[in-house]
Amino acid sequence: MSYDVIIVGAGAAGLAAARRLHDTGKRVIVLEARSRIGGRAWTIAAAGFPLDLGCGWLHSADGNPWSDIARDLGLQIDETPPPWTRPSLTVGFAIEDQRAFRAALDAFYDRVEEVAQTGKDAPASECLPPDGRWNGLIGTVATFVAGAEWDKVSAIDLHRYADTGVNWRVVDGYGHLIARHAAGLDIALDCPVRRIDHGGRDVRVETEQGVMTADAAIVTIPSALIAREQIVFAPSLPEKLAAAAALPLGHDDKLFLSLAQADEFERESRLFGRTDRSGTGAYHMRPFGRPLIECYYGGSLAEALERGGPQAFFDFAKSELVNLLGNEFAKRIAPVVEHSWGTDPFAGGAYSYAKPGFADCRKALAAPVNGRLFFAGEACSVDDFSTAHGAYLTGRAAAEAWLAGGRA
Ligand SMILES: Cc1cc2nc3c(=O)[nH]c(=O)nc-3n(C[C@H](O)[C@H](O)[C@H](O)COP(=O)(O)OP(=O)(O)OC[C@H]3O[C@@H](n4cnc5c(N)ncnc54)[C@H](O)[C@@H]3O)c2cc1C
């Protein structure tokens, strides 16, 4: 069968593009390698709750298109400010130290702005003060923001990230919201795309379920997988591969723990495992007031834990929490679920960062090829990268670009 547009990948970007084209009456199909839709937006039911293993926060929520879509679908939005905008618990982190850390973090971001404005695309680590007392914990922030340590991250790219400072959540899950947006779309699951031939009149897409043709294709797979040539392009696209290789996906993973006698902790509070070095976890206590801890690990720590598997995540969480809260605390926690995005063959990591010197690669990755091959996904966004709304906006933009110039 021939389509107007074939969309590769049923994540936030692919579904946004498909929704737009489908609702305009175009013949469109989404080819998805997994047995489910959503990609890095994935809500599962565990311990009696909807838990987001990928995106959870509607970042820049006051301008985030997913906020409006959630409301239109009648989904409940929780506007409680996130733990990182409020003081942490004081266990192991006195209030005066928290203030000093916050001031050091603000100074770091001011320095990132100064460096970015010089136009020199330095590693963000150059914006840390030599021997700064809080460099370790600011390094931990890097692993949450970028999934990588600051020395690997472009200061210009970091500075371009847009953030209104408003962060909300969808009570039933961000992944659930994104999956609901797909209602009525034509989606082929378990359908990995292997090769895209864009040299002829039509685009020819080879999948494990056979060959399909279309006027155009919109490719939304993660940049890490483009760089790995998980899909082969014919003719080859060396500039695309180079751009994708400069936009690797960092490592970030969540582990959910059940928590007995949860009421002892303030709801929506937070602990850092350590404050004196990087390579530590953030522990979100009682998200939505639930008897759970959402543990977050990033960068090389997450990469090492991924190699050890679920038990390594739990052992690490237990050791950090027991260190803060005492040996008896070990009896109050049990693992619920964890997902390793770095070893996930259809993700290749958590979200993209730009290597120093390569901030402009996002535009290069997003650039269409001959009006028939389009690229979308969070890594294609110049200022909303690493987010589900950035993915949405790039998917919509690719659909609009085809509608504006397509042959159908
Ligand atoms: C732990 C974690 C926490 C996060 N937290 C947040 C957050 O709080 N807020 C936020 O906004 N964002 C967050 N993110 C990032 C957000 O989830 C992603 O930026 C967004 O979901 C990416 O959407 P996408 O469409 O670009 O890519 P994806 O969701 O990765 O979609 C690409 C799709 O392509 C499919 N695919 C891959 N290879 C093939 C192939 N060969 N053939 C066919 N299909 C293929 C994949 O299976 C996938 O479904 C988080 C991510 C992680 C991992």
The ligand as a MOL file (V3000), in Angstrom:
LIG
                    3D

  0  0  0     0  0            999 V3000
M  V30 BEGIN CTAB
M  V30 COUNTS 53 58 0 0 0
M  V30 BEGIN ATOM
M  V30 1 C 14.1230 8.8620 32.6450 0
M  V30 2 C 13.5720 9.9370 31.7530 0
M  V30 3 C 12.9590 11.0470 32.3010 0
M  V30 4 C 12.4570 12.0480 31.4810 0
M  V30 5 N 11.7920 13.0990 32.0530 0
M  V30 6 C 11.2170 14.0330 31.2450 0
M  V30 7 C 10.3570 15.0100 31.8110 0
M  V30 8 O 10.1110 15.0300 33.0330 0
M  V30 9 N 9.7900 15.9180 30.9730 0
M  V30 10 C 10.0030 15.8940 29.6110 0
M  V30 11 O 9.4480 16.7260 28.8810 0
M  V30 12 N 10.8010 14.9430 29.0580 0
M  V30 13 C 11.3970 14.0200 29.8500 0
M  V30 14 N 12.1300 13.0020 29.2940 0
M  V30 15 C 12.4110 13.0590 27.8430 0
M  V30 16 C 11.2180 12.6640 26.9720 0
M  V30 17 O 10.7000 11.4380 27.4250 0
M  V30 18 C 11.6980 12.5510 25.5370 0
M  V30 19 O 12.3850 13.7390 25.1550 0
M  V30 20 C 10.5550 12.3550 24.5370 0
M  V30 21 O 9.6420 11.4000 24.9980 0
M  V30 22 C 11.1780 11.9430 23.2000 0
M  V30 23 O 10.1720 11.7790 22.2190 0
M  V30 24 P 10.6080 11.4470 20.7320 0
M  V30 25 O 9.3770 11.2600 19.9570 0
M  V30 26 O 11.6100 12.4310 20.2760 0
M  V30 27 O 11.4220 10.0620 20.8260 0
M  V30 28 P 10.9520 8.6210 21.3300 0
M  V30 29 O 9.9390 8.7530 22.4080 0
M  V30 30 O 12.1850 7.8580 21.6340 0
M  V30 31 O 10.2090 8.0140 20.0710 0
M  V30 32 C 10.9100 7.3910 19.0250 0
M  V30 33 C 10.2040 6.0860 18.6750 0
M  V30 34 O 10.9180 5.4530 17.6080 0
M  V30 35 C 10.8640 4.0510 17.8210 0
M  V30 36 N 11.9210 3.4230 17.0430 0
M  V30 37 C 13.2410 3.3240 17.3130 0
M  V30 38 N 13.8750 2.6820 16.3230 0
M  V30 39 C 12.9390 2.3600 15.3950 0
M  V30 40 C 12.9780 1.7150 14.1310 0
M  V30 41 N 14.1170 1.2320 13.5940 0
M  V30 42 N 11.8140 1.5410 13.4610 0
M  V30 43 C 10.6330 1.9940 13.9470 0
M  V30 44 N 10.5500 2.6280 15.1530 0
M  V30 45 C 11.6930 2.8300 15.8510 0
M  V30 46 C 11.0410 3.9350 19.3120 0
M  V30 47 O 10.6160 2.6830 19.8030 0
M  V30 48 C 10.1680 5.0910 19.8220 0
M  V30 49 O 8.8550 4.6810 20.0670 0
M  V30 50 C 12.5940 11.9600 30.0800 0
M  V30 51 C 13.1910 10.8350 29.5210 0
M  V30 52 C 13.6710 9.8270 30.3380 0
M  V30 53 C 14.2900 8.6050 29.7040 0
M  V30 END ATOM
M  V30 BEGIN BOND
M  V30 1 1 1 2
M  V30 2 1 2 3
M  V30 3 2 2 52
M  V30 4 2 3 4
M  V30 5 1 4 5
M  V30 6 1 4 50
M  V30 7 2 5 6
M  V30 8 1 6 7
M  V30 9 1 6 13
M  V30 10 2 7 8
M  V30 11 1 7 9
M  V30 12 1 9 10
M  V30 13 2 10 11
M  V30 14 1 10 12
M  V30 15 2 12 13
M  V30 16 1 13 14
M  V30 17 1 14 15
M  V30 18 1 14 50
M  V30 19 1 15 16
M  V30 20 1 16 17
M  V30 21 1 16 18
M  V30 22 1 18 19
M  V30 23 1 18 20
M  V30 24 1 20 21
M  V30 25 1 20 22
M  V30 26 1 22 23
M  V30 27 1 23 24
M  V30 28 2 24 25
M  V30 29 1 24 26
M  V30 30 1 24 27
M  V30 31 1 27 28
M  V30 32 2 28 29
M  V30 33 1 28 30
M  V30 34 1 28 31
M  V30 35 1 31 32
M  V30 36 1 32 33
M  V30 37 1 33 34
M  V30 38 1 33 48
M  V30 39 1 34 35
M  V30 40 1 35 36
M  V30 41 1 35 46
M  V30 42 1 36 37
M  V30 43 1 36 45
M  V30 44 2 37 38
M  V30 45 1 38 39
M  V30 46 1 39 40
M  V30 47 2 39 45
M  V30 48 1 40 41
M  V30 49 2 40 42
M  V30 50 1 42 43
M  V30 51 2 43 44
M  V30 52 1 44 45
M  V30 53 1 46 47
M  V30 54 1 46 48
M  V30 55 1 48 49
M  V30 56 2 50 51
M  V30 57 1 51 52
M  V30 58 1 52 53
M  V30 END BOND
M  V30 END CTAB
M  END
